[in-house]
C-alpha cells in the first residue's frame, strides 16, 4: 500500500497582476494542492496591482485561511522589500499568519506541510541575521530529521546560490560560506529571482530555480547562452513547480500553462536513501 501524497505548488517572481499570473495561479489551483509556497518577489511595480493585497490576494488569497489553517507560505524577495507600497511592515500585516517562532519579523521560518517540511530563508537580511539563520537552519533541519526521518526537507530562498541567469548567483548562500544544506539534512534548495527554470547540480545536490510565475512588463527572460558548471537544464517562460511527495519519493516538476491545461517541461525525482 502506497503512502499518502503531499502536493505543494511553488511559485516565484509572480506578483504583477498580469494574465500570466492568473494563468499560473489557475494551473496551481487545478492541482488541488495542500499548500502554496513562494520563492519571493510576491509583488512588482504594476498599475492597479497593490503590493500583496492585489498581487497575491487576488490570485492566492483562498490559501491564506483554509479549514486546516493557513496554506500560503511566502519568502521575501528584493521587490517585496523595495517596491513602492511594499516593505516588511506591509508584508507582515498581510501575512500575519506566518510563524514568528524563529524570527519575530517573519523573515525566516519553517512549516511542516504533511510529508514536506519547508524551511524559508531571507537572503536580504543583514550579515548578522544571516549568521543567525545559518545556526537556526542547521538546528531546525536536525530536529526535523529526528522527528520525521521519512519527511522531505525543502529549503527555499529568493536568490539562488548557483545559477546561470542574468542576475549574479549568491555566493553568500553557498556551502563555501557555511551553508551545509546537504550535510544538515536538506533534500533540495529552491530559489527564484532569475525568471527562468534551471536545475544546477553541485556535488550531487540540486539547486533548483523555480521559474517565472507570470508574464508581461518585461519579466520574461530567455535562457542564457553560457551556463555555470553543473547546470543540467534551463527552461524559459512562465510556470510553477509542483512538488509531490510520498514517504518513498518526491518529484519536483516544472509545469507551464498551455491552452487552459499544463505541460511538464522538466521533472527532478528524489528517492528516499536516508534511514
MIDOSE-1310 file (N, C-alpha, C; in nm, 2 decimals, decimal comma, always signed):
residues 275
xxxx	+0,08/-0,12/+0,00/+0,00/+0,00/+0,00/+0,09/+0,13/+0,00; +0,07/+0,21/-0,10/+0,15/+0,33/-0,11/+0,11/+0,44/+0,00; +0,21/+0,52/+0,04/+0,18/+0,62/+0,14/+0,11/+0,74/+0,08; +0,04/+0,82/+0,16/-0,03/+0,94/+0,11/+0,06/+1,04/+0,04
xxxx	+0,01/+1,11/-0,06/+0,09/+1,21/-0,13/+0,06/+1,35/-0,08; +0,17/+1,42/-0,06/+0,16/+1,57/-0,02/+0,19/+1,64/-0,15; +0,11/+1,74/-0,18/+0,13/+1,82/-0,30/+0,14/+1,97/-0,27; +0,24/+2,03/-0,32/+0,27/+2,18/-0,30/+0,29/+2,24/-0,43
xxxx	+0,23/+2,36/-0,45/+0,26/+2,45/-0,56/+0,36/+2,55/-0,52; +0,47/+2,56/-0,59/+0,57/+2,66/-0,56/+0,59/+2,75/-0,67; +0,57/+2,88/-0,64/+0,58/+2,99/-0,75/+0,68/+3,09/-0,70; +0,74/+3,16/-0,80/+0,83/+3,27/-0,77/+0,82/+3,38/-0,87
xxxx	+0,85/+3,50/-0,83/+0,86/+3,61/-0,92/+0,73/+3,63/-1,00; +0,62/+3,66/-0,93/+0,49/+3,64/-0,99/+0,39/+3,76/-0,98; +0,42/+3,85/-0,88/+0,31/+3,95/-0,84/+0,29/+4,07/-0,92; +0,25/+4,06/-1,05/+0,23/+4,18/-1,13/+0,09/+4,19/-1,18
xxxx	+0,00/+4,10/-1,14/-0,14/+4,11/-1,17/-0,16/+4,10/-1,32; -0,07/+4,03/-1,39/-0,09/+4,01/-1,54/-0,16/+3,89/-1,57; -0,20/+3,87/-1,70/-0,27/+3,75/-1,74/-0,18/+3,62/-1,71; -0,05/+3,64/-1,72/+0,03/+3,52/-1,69/+0,02/+3,48/-1,54
xxxx	+0,01/+3,58/-1,45/-0,01/+3,54/-1,31/-0,14/+3,46/-1,29; -0,24/+3,51/-1,36/-0,37/+3,44/-1,35/-0,37/+3,30/-1,40; -0,30/+3,28/-1,52/-0,29/+3,15/-1,58/-0,21/+3,05/-1,49; -0,10/+3,10/-1,43/-0,02/+3,02/-1,34/-0,10/+2,98/-1,22
xxxx	-0,16/+3,08/-1,16/-0,24/+3,05/-1,04/-0,36/+2,95/-1,07; -0,42/+2,97/-1,18/-0,53/+2,87/-1,22/-0,47/+2,73/-1,23; -0,35/+2,72/-1,29/-0,28/+2,59/-1,30/-0,26/+2,53/-1,17; -0,20/+2,61/-1,08/-0,17/+2,56/-0,94/-0,30/+2,52/-0,87
xxxx	-0,41/+2,60/-0,89/-0,54/+2,57/-0,82/-0,59/+2,43/-0,87; -0,56/+2,40/-1,00/-0,61/+2,28/-1,06/-0,54/+2,15/-1,00; -0,43/+2,17/-0,93/-0,36/+2,06/-0,87/-0,42/+2,02/-0,74; -0,51/+2,09/-0,68/-0,57/+2,06/-0,55/-0,46/+2,05/-0,45
xxxx	-0,37/+2,15/-0,44/-0,25/+2,14/-0,35/-0,29/+2,15/-0,21; -0,20/+2,10/-0,12/-0,21/+2,11/+0,02/-0,16/+2,25/+0,07; -0,08/+2,32/-0,01/-0,03/+2,45/+0,02/+0,04/+2,51/-0,10; +0,05/+2,64/-0,09/+0,13/+2,72/-0,19/+0,25/+2,78/-0,12
xxxx	+0,37/+2,77/-0,17/+0,49/+2,82/-0,12/+0,54/+2,92/-0,23; +0,61/+3,03/-0,19/+0,67/+3,12/-0,29/+0,82/+3,13/-0,26; +0,89/+3,16/-0,36/+1,04/+3,19/-0,35/+1,06/+3,33/-0,37; +0,97/+3,42/-0,33/+1,00/+3,56/-0,33/+0,95/+3,64/-0,45
xxxx	+0,96/+3,77/-0,44/+0,90/+3,87/-0,54/+0,75/+3,84/-0,56; +0,68/+3,86/-0,44/+0,54/+3,84/-0,44/+0,47/+3,97/-0,49; +0,54/+4,07/-0,53/+0,49/+4,19/-0,59/+0,59/+4,25/-0,68; +0,54/+4,33/-0,78/+0,62/+4,41/-0,87/+0,55/+4,55/-0,88
xxxx	+0,62/+4,64/-0,95/+0,56/+4,77/-0,98/+0,47/+4,75/-1,10; +0,34/+4,76/-1,08/+0,25/+4,74/-1,19/+0,12/+4,82/-1,17; +0,06/+4,88/-1,27/-0,06/+4,96/-1,25/-0,17/+4,88/-1,18; -0,24/+4,94/-1,09/-0,36/+4,88/-1,03/-0,33/+4,74/-0,97
xxxx	-0,21/+4,73/-0,92/-0,17/+4,60/-0,86/-0,10/+4,63/-0,72; -0,19/+4,66/-0,62/-0,13/+4,69/-0,49/-0,05/+4,58/-0,43; +0,07/+4,61/-0,38/+0,15/+4,50/-0,33/+0,08/+4,42/-0,23; +0,09/+4,29/-0,25/+0,04/+4,18/-0,16/-0,11/+4,17/-0,16
xxxx	-0,18/+4,29/-0,13/-0,32/+4,28/-0,13/-0,38/+4,24/-0,26; -0,34/+4,30/-0,37/-0,38/+4,25/-0,51/-0,28/+4,15/-0,57; -0,15/+4,18/-0,56/-0,06/+4,10/-0,63/-0,06/+3,95/-0,58; -0,09/+3,93/-0,46/-0,10/+3,79/-0,41/-0,25/+3,76/-0,38
xxxx	-0,32/+3,85/-0,30/-0,45/+3,81/-0,25/-0,55/+3,78/-0,36; -0,54/+3,85/-0,48/-0,64/+3,83/-0,59/-0,62/+3,70/-0,65; -0,51/+3,63/-0,63/-0,48/+3,50/-0,70/-0,46/+3,39/-0,61; -0,41/+3,41/-0,49/-0,38/+3,30/-0,39/-0,45/+3,33/-0,26
xxxx	-0,54/+3,43/-0,25/-0,60/+3,46/-0,12/-0,67/+3,35/-0,05; -0,72/+3,26/-0,13/-0,80/+3,15/-0,07/-0,71/+3,05/+0,02; -0,58/+3,06/+0,00/-0,49/+2,98/+0,08/-0,45/+3,05/+0,21; -0,48/+3,18/+0,22/-0,45/+3,25/+0,35/-0,51/+3,18/+0,47
xxxx	-0,64/+3,13/+0,45/-0,71/+3,07/+0,56/-0,79/+2,96/+0,50; -0,77/+2,83/+0,54/-0,85/+2,72/+0,50/-0,90/+2,65/+0,62; -0,98/+2,54/+0,59/-1,04/+2,47/+0,71/-0,93/+2,39/+0,79; -0,81/+2,39/+0,73/-0,70/+2,33/+0,80/-0,60/+2,43/+0,85
xxxx	-0,63/+2,56/+0,84/-0,54/+2,66/+0,88/-0,47/+2,73/+0,76; -0,38/+2,82/+0,78/-0,31/+2,88/+0,67/-0,24/+2,78/+0,58; -0,24/+2,81/+0,45/-0,18/+2,72/+0,35/-0,10/+2,80/+0,24; -0,06/+2,92/+0,28/+0,02/+3,00/+0,19/+0,14/+3,05/+0,27
xxxx	+0,26/+3,02/+0,21/+0,39/+3,04/+0,28/+0,49/+3,11/+0,19; +0,50/+3,24/+0,20/+0,59/+3,31/+0,11/+0,73/+3,33/+0,16; +0,83/+3,35/+0,07/+0,96/+3,40/+0,11/+0,97/+3,55/+0,06; +1,06/+3,62/+0,12/+1,08/+3,76/+0,08/+1,18/+3,77/-0,03
xxxx	+1,15/+3,85/-0,13/+1,24/+3,88/-0,24/+1,27/+4,03/-0,24; +1,36/+4,07/-0,33/+1,40/+4,21/-0,33/+1,29/+4,31/-0,35; +1,19/+4,27/-0,44/+1,08/+4,36/-0,47/+0,99/+4,37/-0,35; +0,98/+4,27/-0,27/+0,89/+4,27/-0,15/+0,94/+4,37/-0,05
xxxx	+1,07/+4,39/-0,05/+1,13/+4,50/+0,03/+1,13/+4,64/-0,03; +1,16/+4,65/-0,16/+1,19/+4,77/-0,22/+1,08/+4,84/-0,29; +0,98/+4,77/-0,34/+0,88/+4,84/-0,42/+0,79/+4,94/-0,34; +0,76/+5,05/-0,41/+0,67/+5,14/-0,35/+0,54/+5,08/-0,31
xxxx	+0,50/+5,10/-0,18/+0,38/+5,04/-0,13/+0,40/+4,90/-0,07; +0,52/+4,85/-0,09/+0,55/+4,71/-0,03/+0,63/+4,74/+0,10; +0,72/+4,65/+0,13/+0,80/+4,67/+0,25/+0,77/+4,57/+0,36; +0,85/+4,55/+0,46/+0,84/+4,44/+0,56/+0,71/+4,47/+0,65
xxxx	+0,68/+4,59/+0,68/+0,57/+4,62/+0,76/+0,44/+4,57/+0,70; +0,42/+4,61/+0,57/+0,30/+4,56/+0,50/+0,30/+4,41/+0,48; +0,42/+4,36/+0,45/+0,43/+4,21/+0,43/+0,38/+4,14/+0,56; +0,42/+4,19/+0,67/+0,38/+4,13/+0,80/+0,23/+4,15/+0,82
xxxx	+0,18/+4,26/+0,78/+0,04/+4,29/+0,81/-0,05/+4,19/+0,72; -0,01/+4,17/+0,60/-0,08/+4,08/+0,51/-0,06/+3,93/+0,55; +0,06/+3,90/+0,57/+0,09/+3,75/+0,60/+0,11/+3,73/+0,75; +0,02/+3,79/+0,83/+0,03/+3,78/+0,97/+0,02/+3,64/+1,03
xxxx	-0,02/+3,55/+0,95/-0,03/+3,41/+0,99/+0,10/+3,33/+0,99; +0,21/+3,39/+0,94/+0,34/+3,32/+0,93/+0,39/+3,31/+1,08; +0,45/+3,20/+1,11/+0,51/+3,18/+1,24/+0,62/+3,28/+1,27; +0,62/+3,33/+1,40/+0,72/+3,42/+1,45/+0,82/+3,34/+1,54
xxxx	+0,81/+3,21/+1,55/+0,89/+3,13/+1,64/+1,04/+3,15/+1,61; +1,08/+3,15/+1,49/+1,22/+3,16/+1,45/+1,26/+3,31/+1,45; +1,18/+3,39/+1,40/+1,21/+3,54/+1,38/+1,08/+3,62/+1,40; +1,09/+3,72/+1,49/+0,97/+3,80/+1,52/+0,92/+3,88/+1,40
xxxx	+1,01/+3,90/+1,30/+0,97/+3,98/+1,18/+0,93/+3,89/+1,07; +0,92/+3,76/+1,09/+0,87/+3,66/+0,99/+0,95/+3,66/+0,87; +1,08/+3,69/+0,88/+1,17/+3,68/+0,76/+1,22/+3,54/+0,73; +1,23/+3,46/+0,83/+1,27/+3,32/+0,81/+1,18/+3,24/+0,91
xxxx	+1,15/+3,12/+0,87/+1,06/+3,03/+0,94/+1,05/+2,89/+0,88; +0,99/+2,80/+0,95/+0,97/+2,67/+0,89/+0,82/+2,63/+0,91; +0,78/+2,54/+0,82/+0,64/+2,49/+0,83/+0,64/+2,35/+0,78; +0,57/+2,26/+0,85/+0,55/+2,13/+0,80/+0,42/+2,11/+0,73
xxxx	+0,42/+2,07/+0,61/+0,30/+2,05/+0,53/+0,29/+1,90/+0,50; +0,23/+1,83/+0,59/+0,22/+1,69/+0,59/+0,36/+1,63/+0,57; +0,39/+1,56/+0,45/+0,52/+1,49/+0,44/+0,63/+1,58/+0,39; +0,61/+1,71/+0,37/+0,71/+1,80/+0,32/+0,73/+1,91/+0,43
xxxx	+0,86/+1,92/+0,47/+0,89/+2,03/+0,57/+0,97/+2,14/+0,49; +0,91/+2,26/+0,50/+0,97/+2,37/+0,42/+1,04/+2,47/+0,52; +1,16/+2,51/+0,48/+1,24/+2,60/+0,56/+1,27/+2,72/+0,47; +1,21/+2,83/+0,51/+1,22/+2,96/+0,43/+1,32/+3,05/+0,49
xxxx	+1,41/+3,10/+0,40/+1,52/+3,19/+0,44/+1,50/+3,33/+0,38; +1,57/+3,42/+0,43/+1,57/+3,56/+0,38/+1,72/+3,60/+0,35; +1,76/+3,59/+0,23/+1,90/+3,62/+0,20/+1,93/+3,77/+0,19; +1,82/+3,86/+0,21/+1,84/+4,00/+0,21/+1,86/+4,06/+0,36
xxxx	+1,86/+3,97/+0,45/+1,88/+4,01/+0,59/+2,02/+4,06/+0,61; +2,05/+4,15/+0,71/+2,18/+4,19/+0,74/+2,28/+4,07/+0,77; +2,41/+4,09/+0,75/+2,50/+3,97/+0,78/+2,48/+3,91/+0,91; +2,46/+3,98/+1,02/+2,44/+3,92/+1,15/+2,32/+3,83/+1,15
xxxx	+2,22/+3,87/+1,08/+2,09/+3,79/+1,07/+2,11/+3,67/+0,98; +2,20/+3,68/+0,88/+2,23/+3,57/+0,80/+2,30/+3,46/+0,89; +2,39/+3,50/+0,97/+2,45/+3,41/+1,06/+2,35/+3,34/+1,16; +2,26/+3,42/+1,21/+2,15/+3,36/+1,29/+2,07/+3,26/+1,21
xxxx	+2,04/+3,29/+1,09/+1,97/+3,19/+1,01/+2,04/+3,07/+0,98; +2,17/+3,08/+0,96/+2,26/+2,96/+0,94/+2,25/+2,87/+1,06; +2,27/+2,93/+1,18/+2,26/+2,84/+1,30/+2,12/+2,78/+1,32; +2,02/+2,87/+1,29/+1,88/+2,82/+1,30/+1,85/+2,70/+1,21
xxxx	+1,89/+2,72/+1,08/+1,86/+2,62/+0,98/+1,93/+2,49/+1,02; +2,05/+2,49/+1,06/+2,12/+2,37/+1,10/+2,05/+2,30/+1,21; +2,00/+2,37/+1,31/+1,93/+2,31/+1,42/+1,79/+2,26/+1,38; +1,72/+2,34/+1,30/+1,59/+2,31/+1,26/+1,59/+2,19/+1,17
xxxx	+1,68/+2,17/+1,08/+1,69/+2,06/+1,00/+1,72/+1,93/+1,08; +1,81/+1,95/+1,18/+1,84/+1,83/+1,26/+1,72/+1,78/+1,34; +1,65/+1,88/+1,39/+1,52/+1,85/+1,47/+1,42/+1,78/+1,38; +1,41/+1,83/+1,26/+1,31/+1,77/+1,16/+1,35/+1,63/+1,12
xxxx	+1,48/+1,61/+1,10/+1,53/+1,48/+1,07/+1,50/+1,38/+1,18; +1,52/+1,42/+1,30/+1,50/+1,33/+1,42/+1,35/+1,30/+1,44; +1,27/+1,41/+1,42/+1,12/+1,39/+1,45/+1,05/+1,32/+1,34; +1,10/+1,33/+1,21/+1,03/+1,27/+1,10/+1,13/+1,23/+0,99
xxxx	+1,20/+1,12/+1,02/+1,31/+1,07/+0,92/+1,26/+1,05/+0,78; +1,13/+1,02/+0,76/+1,08/+0,99/+0,63/+1,04/+1,12/+0,56; +1,03/+1,23/+0,63/+0,98/+1,36/+0,57/+1,08/+1,42/+0,48; +1,03/+1,49/+0,38/+1,12/+1,56/+0,29/+1,15/+1,70/+0,34
xxxx	+1,27/+1,75/+0,32/+1,31/+1,88/+0,37/+1,36/+1,97/+0,26; +1,28/+2,08/+0,24/+1,30/+2,17/+0,13/+1,34/+2,31/+0,18; +1,45/+2,36/+0,14/+1,50/+2,49/+0,17/+1,46/+2,59/+0,06; +1,40/+2,70/+0,10/+1,35/+2,80/+0,00/+1,42/+2,93/+0,03
xxxx	+1,47/+3,00/-0,07/+1,53/+3,13/-0,06/+1,52/+3,20/-0,19; +1,52/+3,34/-0,19/+1,49/+3,41/-0,31/+1,61/+3,40/-0,41; +1,73/+3,44/-0,37/+1,84/+3,45/-0,47/+1,91/+3,31/-0,47; +1,93/+3,25/-0,58/+1,99/+3,12/-0,59/+2,14/+3,11/-0,55
xxxx	+2,18/+3,01/-0,48/+2,32/+3,00/-0,45/+2,40/+2,98/-0,58; +2,34/+2,90/-0,68/+2,41/+2,88/-0,80/+2,31/+2,90/-0,92; +2,35/+2,97/-1,02/+2,26/+3,00/-1,13/+2,33/+3,05/-1,25; +2,28/+3,02/-1,37/+2,33/+3,08/-1,49/+2,25/+3,20/-1,54
xxxx	+2,16/+3,24/-1,46/+2,07/+3,35/-1,50/+2,13/+3,49/-1,52; +2,05/+3,59/-1,55/+2,10/+3,72/-1,58/+2,15/+3,79/-1,46; +2,10/+3,76/-1,34/+2,15/+3,82/-1,22/+2,26/+3,73/-1,16; +2,35/+3,79/-1,09/+2,46/+3,70/-1,03/+2,40/+3,61/-0,93
xxxx	+2,46/+3,49/-0,92/+2,43/+3,39/-0,81/+2,47/+3,45/-0,68; +2,44/+3,39/-0,57/+2,47/+3,44/-0,44/+2,57/+3,36/-0,36; +2,70/+3,39/-0,37/+2,80/+3,31/-0,30/+2,78/+3,31/-0,15; +2,72/+3,41/-0,10/+2,69/+3,41/+0,05/+2,60/+3,30/+0,10
xxxx	+2,53/+3,24/+0,00/+2,44/+3,13/+0,04/+2,49/+2,99/+0,00; +2,61/+2,99/-0,05/+2,67/+2,86/-0,09/+2,74/+2,78/+0,03; +2,76/+2,65/+0,01/+2,82/+2,58/+0,12/+2,96/+2,63/+0,16; +3,03/+2,69/+0,06/+3,16/+2,75/+0,10/+3,15/+2,86/+0,20
xxxx	+3,03/+2,92/+0,21/+3,00/+3,03/+0,31/+2,94/+2,97/+0,44; +2,94/+2,84/+0,45/+2,90/+2,77/+0,57/+2,76/+2,71/+0,57; +2,69/+2,72/+0,45/+2,56/+2,66/+0,44/+2,57/+2,52/+0,39; +2,58/+2,43/+0,49/+2,59/+2,28/+0,45/+2,46/+2,22/+0,44
xxxx	+2,38/+2,26/+0,34/+2,24/+2,22/+0,33/+2,23/+2,06/+0,33; +2,31/+2,00/+0,25/+2,31/+1,86/+0,24/+2,35/+1,79/+0,36; +2,46/+1,83/+0,42/+2,51/+1,78/+0,54/+2,42/+1,79/+0,66; +2,34/+1,90/+0,66/+2,24/+1,93/+0,77/+2,11/+1,85/+0,75
xxxx	+2,09/+1,79/+0,63/+1,97/+1,71/+0,61/+1,87/+1,76/+0,51; +1,90/+1,87/+0,44/+1,81/+1,92/+0,34/+1,81/+1,82/+0,21; +1,70/+1,82/+0,14/+1,70/+1,74/+0,02/+1,72/+1,82/-0,10; +1,68/+1,95/-0,10/+1,69/+2,03/-0,22/+1,68/+2,18/-0,17
xxxx	+1,74/+2,27/-0,25/+1,73/+2,41/-0,23/+1,66/+2,47/-0,35; +1,55/+2,54/-0,33/+1,47/+2,60/-0,44/+1,47/+2,75/-0,42; +1,50/+2,83/-0,53/+1,51/+2,97/-0,53/+1,44/+3,03/-0,64; +1,44/+3,16/-0,65/+1,37/+3,24/-0,76/+1,47/+3,34/-0,82
xxxx	+1,42/+3,46/-0,84/+1,50/+3,58/-0,88/+1,54/+3,58/-1,03; +1,56/+3,47/-1,09/+1,62/+3,47/-1,23/+1,52/+3,47/-1,34; +1,39/+3,44/-1,31/+1,29/+3,44/-1,41/+1,31/+3,33/-1,51; +1,38/+3,23/-1,48/+1,39/+3,10/-1,56/+1,39/+2,98/-1,47
xxxx	+1,36/+2,87/-1,53/+1,37/+2,75/-1,45/+1,51/+2,69/-1,48; +1,58/+2,64/-1,38/+1,71/+2,58/-1,40/+1,74/+2,48/-1,29; +1,81/+2,38/-1,32/+1,85/+2,28/-1,22/+2,00/+2,27/-1,23; +2,07/+2,32/-1,12/+2,21/+2,31/-1,11/+2,25/+2,21/-1,01
xxxx	+2,33/+2,12/-1,04/+2,38/+2,01/-0,95/+2,52/+2,03/-0,91; +2,54/+2,05/-0,78/+2,68/+2,08/-0,73/+2,70/+1,97/-0,62; +2,81/+1,89/-0,64/+2,85/+1,79/-0,55/+2,73/+1,69/-0,53; +2,65/+1,67/-0,63/+2,54/+1,57/-0,62/+2,41/+1,63/-0,56
xxxx	+2,41/+1,76/-0,53/+2,30/+1,82/-0,46/+2,23/+1,92/-0,56; +2,10/+1,92/-0,56/+2,02/+2,00/-0,66/+1,99/+2,14/-0,61; +2,02/+2,24/-0,68/+1,98/+2,38/-0,66/+1,89/+2,42/-0,77; +1,76/+2,43/-0,75/+1,66/+2,45/-0,85/+1,61/+2,59/-0,84
xxxx	+1,61/+2,66/-0,96/+1,55/+2,79/-0,97/+1,41/+2,77/-1,03; +1,31/+2,83/-0,96/+1,17/+2,79/-0,97/+1,10/+2,85/-1,09; +1,16/+2,93/-1,17/+1,10/+2,98/-1,29/+1,03/+3,11/-1,27; +0,94/+3,15/-1,36/+0,87/+3,28/-1,36/+0,72/+3,25/-1,34
xxxx	+0,66/+3,31/-1,24/+0,52/+3,28/-1,22/+0,42/+3,38/-1,28; +0,46/+3,45/-1,39/+0,38/+3,54/-1,46/+0,43/+3,57/-1,60; +0,38/+3,68/-1,66/+0,44/+3,73/-1,79/+0,43/+3,88/-1,79; +0,47/+3,94/-1,90/+0,45/+4,08/-1,92/+0,54/+4,17/-1,85
xxxx	+0,53/+4,30/-1,88/+0,61/+4,40/-1,81/+0,76/+4,37/-1,81; +0,81/+4,31/-1,91/+0,95/+4,28/-1,93/+1,00/+4,18/-1,83; +0,91/+4,10/-1,77/+0,96/+4,00/-1,67/+1,02/+3,87/-1,73; +0,98/+3,84/-1,86/+1,02/+3,71/-1,91/+1,17/+3,73/-1,96
xxxx	+1,25/+3,62/-1,93/+1,39/+3,62/-1,97/+1,42/+3,50/-2,04; +1,51/+3,50/-2,14/+1,55/+3,38/-2,21/+1,65/+3,30/-2,13; +1,67/+3,18/-2,17/+1,78/+3,10/-2,11/+1,91/+3,16/-2,17; +2,02/+3,15/-2,09/+2,14/+3,22/-2,13/+2,21/+3,14/-2,24
xxxx	+2,32/+3,19/-2,29/+2,40/+3,13/-2,39/+2,51/+3,05/-2,33; +2,55/+3,08/-2,21/+2,65/+3,01/-2,13/+2,60/+2,97/-2,00; +2,65/+2,86/-1,94/+2,59/+2,80/-1,82/+2,70/+2,77/-1,72; +2,66/+2,78/-1,59/+2,76/+2,75/-1,49/+2,78/+2,60/-1,48
xxxx	+2,89/+2,56/-1,42/+2,92/+2,42/-1,41/+2,81/+2,35/-1,33; +2,76/+2,24/-1,38/+2,66/+2,16/-1,31/+2,52/+2,19/-1,36; +2,50/+2,29/-1,44/+2,36/+2,32/-1,49/+2,32/+2,21/-1,58; +2,20/+2,15/-1,55/+2,15/+2,03/-1,62/+2,05/+2,07/-1,73
xxxx	+1,97/+2,18/-1,70/+1,86/+2,22/-1,79/+1,82/+2,36/-1,76; +1,77/+2,43/-1,86/+1,71/+2,56/-1,84/+1,58/+2,57/-1,93; +1,48/+2,62/-1,87/+1,35/+2,64/-1,94/+1,31/+2,78/-1,92; +1,27/+2,85/-2,03/+1,22/+2,99/-2,02/+1,07/+2,99/-2,03
xxxx	+1,01/+3,09/-1,99/+0,86/+3,11/-2,00/+0,79/+3,08/-1,86; +0,67/+3,14/-1,85/+0,60/+3,13/-1,72/+0,57/+2,98/-1,68; +0,57/+2,96/-1,55/+0,53/+2,83/-1,50/+0,54/+2,83/-1,35; +0,53/+2,71/-1,29/+0,54/+2,69/-1,15/+0,59/+2,55/-1,12
xxxx	+0,64/+2,53/-1,00/+0,68/+2,39/-0,96/+0,56/+2,32/-0,89; +0,55/+2,19/-0,92/+0,46/+2,10/-0,85/+0,54/+2,00/-0,77; +0,54/+2,01/-0,64/+0,61/+1,91/-0,55/+0,51/+1,81/-0,51; +0,54/+1,68/-0,54/+0,45/+1,57/-0,50/+0,54/+1,47/-0,43
xxxx	+0,50/+1,45/-0,30/+0,59/+1,36/-0,21/+0,51/+1,25/-0,15; +0,57/+1,13/-0,15/+0,53/+1,02/-0,06/+0,65/+0,99/+0,03; +0,63/+0,89/+0,12/+0,74/+0,85/+0,20/+0,86/+0,80/+0,12; +0,83/+0,75/+0,00/+0,93/+0,68/-0,08/+1,00/+0,78/-0,18
xxxx	+0,93/+0,88/-0,23/+0,99/+0,97/-0,33/+0,93/+1,10/-0,33; +1,00/+1,20/-0,39/+0,94/+1,33/-0,41/+0,98/+1,38/-0,55; +0,88/+1,42/-0,62/+0,91/+1,48/-0,76/+0,89/+1,63/-0,75; +0,98/+1,70/-0,82/+0,97/+1,84/-0,84/+0,96/+1,87/-0,99
xxxx	+0,84/+1,91/-1,03/+0,82/+1,92/-1,18/+0,79/+2,06/-1,21; +0,85/+2,11/-1,32/+0,82/+2,25/-1,37/+0,71/+2,24/-1,47; +0,59/+2,29/-1,44/+0,48/+2,29/-1,53/+0,46/+2,43/-1,59; +0,41/+2,44/-1,72/+0,39/+2,56/-1,78/+0,24/+2,56/-1,83
xxxx	+0,17/+2,67/-1,81/+0,03/+2,67/-1,86/+0,02/+2,67/-2,01; -0,06/+2,58/-2,07/-0,07/+2,57/-2,21/-0,22/+2,56/-2,25; -0,28/+2,66/-2,30/-0,42/+2,65/-2,35/-0,52/+2,60/-2,25; -0,51/+2,65/-2,13/-0,60/+2,61/-2,02/-0,56/+2,48/-1,95
xxxx	-0,46/+2,41/-2,00/-0,40/+2,30/-1,93/-0,26/+2,33/-1,89; -0,18/+2,22/-1,87/-0,04/+2,25/-1,84/+0,05/+2,14/-1,90; +0,17/+2,18/-1,93/+0,27/+2,09/-1,99/+0,39/+2,08/-1,89; +0,44/+1,96/-1,88/+0,56/+1,94/-1,79/+0,68/+1,96/-1,87
xxxx	+0,76/+2,06/-1,83/+0,89/+2,09/-1,90/+1,01/+2,01/-1,85; +1,00/+1,98/-1,72/+1,11/+1,90/-1,66/+1,07/+1,85/-1,52; +1,13/+1,74/-1,48/+1,10/+1,67/-1,36/+1,23/+1,63/-1,29; +1,25/+1,66/-1,16/+1,36/+1,60/-1,08/+1,29/+1,52/-0,98
xxxx	+1,33/+1,39/-0,97/+1,28/+1,30/-0,87/+1,38/+1,26/-0,77; +1,34/+1,27/-0,64/+1,43/+1,23/-0,53/+1,37/+1,11/-0,47; +1,46/+1,01/-0,44/+1,42/+0,89/-0,38/+1,48/+0,88/-0,24; +1,40/+0,82/-0,15/+1,45/+0,81/-0,01/+1,57/+0,72/+0,00
xxx	+1,68/+0,78/+0,04/+1,80/+0,70/+0,06/+1,85/+0,71/+0,20; +1,79/+0,80/+0,28/+1,83/+0,81/+0,42/+1,76/+0,71/+0,50; +1,81/+0,67/+0,62/+1,74/+0,58/+0,70/+1,62/+0,64/+0,77
